[in-house]
Amino acid sequence: MNGHYLLVCVSIVVATEGRPDGVRGCGTSDASFIPAHGDSPHNESLPIYIRALRNGTDWSVLIWTEGTFFKGFYLRVISTIFEETVNGSFTDIPPESRACSKMDVCHTRSSLNRTSQEFIWRPDSYYHGNVYFKATVVVTYEQGYKILSTEEGFSTPSQSEENNTISIKEVHKNCGISIGCLSQCTLDSCSHLITWEKRGEFARFEFLADLNQLNMGLNLYQSIAFSDDKFMGNDDVMSCKSYSGDVHFELGYNLADRKSYQQIRDWASDHLIVLETSVVGGVLKCSIDRKIDGNGFFKLSRRWHILHAMGVVSEKE
């Protein structure tokens, strides 16, 4: 991809006692990823995580903990081109925080017990290139801090990719004509849609969900189940899931007790083909071809009730 390359770094640190901004030098080149108090231990075993997901031109960065909390943060954006100034803005930051400049944000109160913080950063229009995010998180003064980052290789959208953003509303126009649908649409918008159509010996299913309209966060699943009644239990389940920037299709089964779910990790590759898993322009998409009478699955040539579910993914498994 042509154009500039961009490195985005996130740092989270706890303030020393009495520091209102939490990070010494926030907004200047003197700001450090190492906590200002200096003697907190560097602890890589802390259960703190980071993910970055691009929605159109915006970047959403989420930092969260499991079973603990953290006290403050420092978020910084850095270009991979040496000494190049980053141009952009934070369009959304958490409460009790402040944007020190166009390239960094920090907390303003270290007394809060934070379990997650989300930031939206928007690069200026001429930035097109690879980015990643880096963080330093301090849980408490005694427990220490952890340095973590997302994988390199994220990129800002090219013009062609922006033009290819999926319109769920446009897809919905074909419902009941050339495709079957299960949807949540009004005259003005569509928040999610699942479609199916017969293609020879296969049925093609597409799962579409507008993450921005749904306002449920970026760790989201959308599922349908084939059931011989109208209740959960003994069902064949297909899901499209987004977690920590990764998108994948999942096949599973609801057991008879209606409370247990079993993921199916292996299937015949010529009976179920995953065509696409993506997030483009804030639209989560999974597309698969499933053999209508494939081995190991409910046979789609029979009549089934279709159950629909959508919610937040709290754990990757």
N, C-alpha and C positions, 0 to 999 in steps of 0.2 A: 504494500500500500504506500502511495506517495505521500509526502508531506512530513510535517514535524512529528517527532515522537515525544511522548509525555510520560513522566513517572509521577505517580501520585502517592504520597506517603502519609500515613496516619500515625500519629503518636498520642498515646494516652498516659498521663502521669498524674500522680496525686500531688496536691500542693503541700508545701511545708506549712506548719501551723501559722495561721494568720495571713497567708498569701491569698488575696482576693482573686487574682487571675490564674493561679494554679501552676503556671509555667513561666519561669523567668525568661524574658526575651521574646515572648510570643509576638509575632509580627516583625521580627528582625532576623537577620542571619545568625544571631547569637543563640537562638533557641536550640535546645538540645533534646535528643531522644532519651537521654539519661536523666532520671529524676534529680531535681535540684538539691534534695537533701543528701544524695550521694551514697548513703550507707544502707539503703534498703537492698535486700538480696535480689539478685537476678534469678528468677525461679521459672524455668521453662515447663514445669509440671502443672502450673496453674491452669484450671479449666476455663480458659478464655479463648474466644474464637473470632475470626473476622471473615467477612465475605464482601465482595463487590459485585454489583450487577448494574449493567447499563440499561437504561430505559430511554430509548431515543438518543438525544444528545446528553441527557443527564446521567450522572453516576450516583447510585445509592450505595453507601457504605454502612454496613451494620457490624457493630462490635457487641458481643454478648457473652454472658457467663452461664455456667451450669452449676447450681448448688452453692454459689457464692455471690459476691458483689464486688464492684470497684468504686473508687471514690472520685476520680477525676479523669480528664482526658486532654490530649493535645493532638490536633489533626493538622497535617501539613501536606501541601501539594508541591511536588518538585518535578521539573522537566529533566528528561534523560539527557538532553543536550547541555553540555557543561556550561554553567554560568548563564543559561538562558532564563529570563524572567517568565514565570507562569502568568497567564492572563485568563481570568475566569472569575467566578463568584460562587459563594455558598448561598444557595437559594432557600435552604431549610436547615436549621440547626436545632438541637434539643433545648428545652428550657434550662435556665441557669448556666448559660454558656454565652460566649461572645466571639464574633469574627474579628480577629486581630488585624487581618489584612485579607487580600484576595487569595492568599495561599495558606492561611492557617486559622484554626479555631481552637479555643480552649474552654475549660469549665470555669465558672466563677464562684462555685461553692464546693468545698471538699467535704462537707458534712453529710451529703446525700449518699444513700446506698443505691448505686445504679446497677441494674442487671442487664440493660441493653441501651444502646444509643445509636440512632440512625442519623446520617448526614446526607444531604443532597448537594453535589457540586456540579456546576455547569461550566464547561470550558467555553472560551470564546469561539466563534464560528470558524476561525482559521486553524484551530487545532484539530489535526487528523493524524492519529498515530497510536502506537501501543502505550498502554498505561498499566500500572499496578499500584496497590495500596499497601502501606506498611504501618504498623502500630506498635506503640509501647504502652502497656497497661499496668498500672499499679493497683493492686487490690487494697492493701493497707500498708502502712509504714513497716509493720512487723513481717507480714507475709511476702512482701516484695513485689516485683514487677516481672512482666513477660514481654518480650519483643516478638512480634509475629507479622506476617505479610501475606497478601494474596499472591497467586501465581502470576508470573510475568506473561504477557501475551494478550492482555485485554486491549481493545482498540476502540477509538472513537468511531462513530459510524461514517462510512463513505456515503456519498450522495446517492449512489445506486442502491445501497442498502436501505437508506431512508425512504426511497421511492418504492421499495418492495415491502414496506410495512403492511402487515395483514389488516384488512378491514373486516372485522367480524360482521358488521352490518351488511357489507356487500355479499359476504358468503351466505348470510341468512336469507337473502332474496331468492335463493334457489331451493329453500326448504319447501318440501311438499311438491316440488316440481321435478327436480332431477336427483335430489338427495333427501334422506330422512334426517330429522333433526330433533334434538332436545336442547332447549335454549331458554335464556332469560333476556328477552328483548322487548323494547318499547318502540314507539314510533321514532324516537330520536337516537337511541343507542342500544348496544348489545354488550352486556358484561361478560357472558360466557356462552359457549355453544359447543355441542358435540354433534358431529354429522356422520352418516354412514351411507354407503352406496355399493351396489353389487358390481363387481368387476370380474367376470368369468367365474372361476371357482373360488374367488376371494371376495371378501367384503372389506372395503376401505373405511377406516374410522379416523376422524380427525377431532382432536381435543383442542379447543381454543378458549383462552381466558385472558381478559384485559386486566392486568395487575393494577393499573392505575384506577380504573373504575371500581373494581372490587374493594379496594382500600383495606385489604386483609394482610398486607405485607408481601414480601417477596418469597417467603418459604410457604408454598401453597401446593395443594393437590386437588385434582378433579378426577372423579371416578364414576364409572358406571358398572352395574352388576346385572347379570342375567339370572333371573329367579323364576322358579316355577310357581311361586305365590307372590304376594305383595309384601312379604316380610323378609328381614335379613336372616340368613342361615342357609347353608347348602347352595351358595351362589358362586358364580364365575365372575371374577372382578378384573377390570382393566383400569389402570390409573396413569395419569400424566402428572409428574411431580417436579417441583423446582425446590432445590435446597442448596443454600450457600453458593449460588451462582451456577450450580449444575442442574441440568434438566435430563430426566430419564423417564422411559416408559416402564411400567411394572405390571406384571400379571400375577394374580393371586386367587385365593379361595376363602370365602367365609364359611367357617365350620358350622355344624348343626346347632351348637349351643348359642349361636348368634352373638357371642362376645369375643370369639377368637378369629384371627385372620392369619392365614399362612401364605407367605410369598412363594411363588413358583419361580425358581431361579434358572431352570433349564427347560427349554422347549425345542421342538423340531424346527430348525431354522427355515425349512421349506414350507412350514405350515403357519408361521407367524413371522412377519418381516417388519422390523422397525425402519421406517423410511426417513423420519425427521424428528428431532427433538431440539427445540430452540426457544429463545426469547428474543424477539425483534420488535423494536418500538414499543416495548412494554407488554407485548402479547405473548403469552406462554402457549406453545404449540407442540403437540405430539401427533404424528401421523403414522399409522400402521396398516398393513395388509394382513388379514387373518383368513385362513382357509375356512370356508363356510362349514364344511364337515371335517375339520381337521382332527387328527388324533390327539387325545389328551385334553381336549376342550369340550365344553358344551357345544352341541351341534346347532349352528345358527339357522339351519333349515327348519327347526322346530319353533313353536311359538313360546316366547318368554315375556315375562314382565321385566321392564328395565327400571332399575333403581339408580338414583343419582345422588352423589355426595360431593361436597366440597369443603375444604377446611385448611387449617394451618398445619404445616409439617413441623413438628417439634423436635424430632430426632431423625437422623439420616436413615436409620434402619426401620 
